[in-house]
Amino acid sequence: MMNKVLYIVRGIPGSGKTTFAKSLDCPVFEADMFFVNSQGVYNFDGSKIKDAHAWCQEMVEDEMFNQHEKVAVSNTFTQEWEMKPYYDMAKTYGYTVFSVIVENRHGGENLHGVPEDKVEIMKNRFEVKL
C-alpha cells in the first residue's frame, strides 16, 4: 500500500521554505504562486490574498484527489487555523501530515520584500505545537 504524505512547510519570509519544499521531490504549492504572471513576474496584491489561499488549497486538493504520493504546501502558516484546511483534506484523502518549521538560521533573504514590521508581526504570532 502506498503511504501518501502531505508536507506542510512553515516559516517566516526568508527562512527557506520554498527551497526546502522543492527539495522534497514532489509537487509544491504556495499562495505566492497565485501572484506570478505568465512571464514569471511576481506582483503581490494584498486585496487578493484570500483568493491566493483558496487557489493554493484547491491545487493541493487536486493533487490529493489524483492520489499523488507526496505533495507539499509551503506558506508562512503562523497560526493553527491557517493549516486546518490542509489537515482536513489530508484526513479526507488518507494522507499522513508532516508539519515542518524552517528556521532562518542561515540569514536567508526575504525575496518578496515583505516589510520588516510585517515579519515581526508574523514572528510574534507564530504558533508552535510541540
C-alpha positions in Angstrom: 0.0 0.0 0.0 1.2 3.5 -0.9 1.9 5.8 2.0 0.6 9.2 1.0 2.3 12.2 2.6 1.4 15.9 2.9 4.3 18.2 3.9 3.2 21.5 5.5 6.2 23.7 5.3 6.0 26.7 7.7 8.3 29.7 8.4 8.6 33.4 8.1 9.6 35.2 4.9 13.2 34.5 4.0 13.5 31.3 6.1 14.0 29.0 3.1 10.5 27.4 2.9 10.5 27.3 -0.9 14.0 25.9 -1.2 13.3 23.2 1.4 9.9 22.3 -0.1 11.4 21.9 -3.6 14.0 19.5 -2.2 11.2 17.1 -1.2 10.9 15.9 -4.8 7.1 16.4 -5.1 4.6 19.0 -6.3 4.9 22.2 -4.2 2.2 24.8 -3.9 2.4 28.2 -2.3 -0.2 31.0 -2.1 2.5 33.3 -3.5 2.4 31.3 -6.8 -1.0 32.9 -7.4 0.7 36.3 -7.8 3.2 35.1 -10.5 2.1 36.0 -14.0 2.7 34.0 -17.2 6.1 35.8 -17.7 7.2 34.7 -14.3 6.9 38.1 -12.7 5.8 38.3 -9.0 3.2 41.0 -8.4 1.6 40.8 -4.9 -1.8 42.2 -4.4 -2.9 42.2 -0.8 -6.6 42.5 -1.7 -6.4 39.1 -3.4 -4.7 37.2 -0.5 -7.9 35.2 0.3 -8.1 34.2 -3.4 -4.5 33.1 -3.4 -5.0 30.9 -0.4 -8.2 29.4 -1.9 -6.3 28.7 -5.1 -3.4 27.0 -3.1 -5.9 24.8 -1.2 -7.6 23.9 -4.5 -4.3 22.9 -6.1 -3.3 20.7 -3.1 -6.7 19.1 -3.0 -6.4 18.3 -6.8 -3.1 16.5 -6.1 -4.7 14.5 -3.3 -7.8 13.7 -5.3 -5.4 12.3 -8.0 -3.7 10.2 -5.4 -0.2 11.9 -5.8 2.0 10.0 -3.3 3.6 13.2 -1.9 2.6 16.8 -2.0 3.9 19.9 -0.2 2.4 23.2 0.7 4.7 26.0 1.7 3.3 29.1 3.3 4.1 31.1 6.4 1.3 29.3 8.4 1.9 31.3 11.5 -1.3 30.1 13.2 -3.1 26.7 13.6 -6.3 27.8 11.8 -4.3 28.5 8.7 -3.3 24.9 8.4 -6.6 23.4 9.3 -8.0 23.1 5.8 -4.9 21.1 4.8 -5.2 18.8 7.8 -8.9 18.3 6.9 -8.0 17.4 3.3 -5.3 15.0 4.4 -7.8 13.2 6.6 -10.3 13.0 3.8 -7.8 11.6 1.3 -5.8 9.4 3.7 -2.6 11.4 3.8 -0.1 11.5 6.7 0.9 15.0 7.6 4.3 16.3 8.5 4.5 19.9 9.6 8.0 21.2 9.2 9.1 24.6 10.5 12.0 26.1 8.6 14.2 28.5 10.7 16.1 31.3 9.2 19.4 30.4 10.8 21.3 31.0 7.6 20.5 34.7 7.1 18.2 34.0 4.2 16.8 36.8 2.2 13.1 37.9 2.2 12.7 37.6 -1.6 9.2 39.0 -1.8 10.0 42.2 0.0 7.7 41.7 3.0 8.3 44.8 5.2 10.3 44.1 8.4 7.4 45.3 10.6 5.1 42.7 9.0 7.8 40.0 9.5 7.9 41.0 13.2 4.1 40.6 13.5 4.4 37.1 11.9 7.2 36.1 14.4 5.1 37.3 17.3 2.0 35.4 16.3 3.8 32.2 15.2 2.1 29.2 17.0 4.1 26.0 17.6 2.7 22.8 18.9 5.4 20.6 20.4 
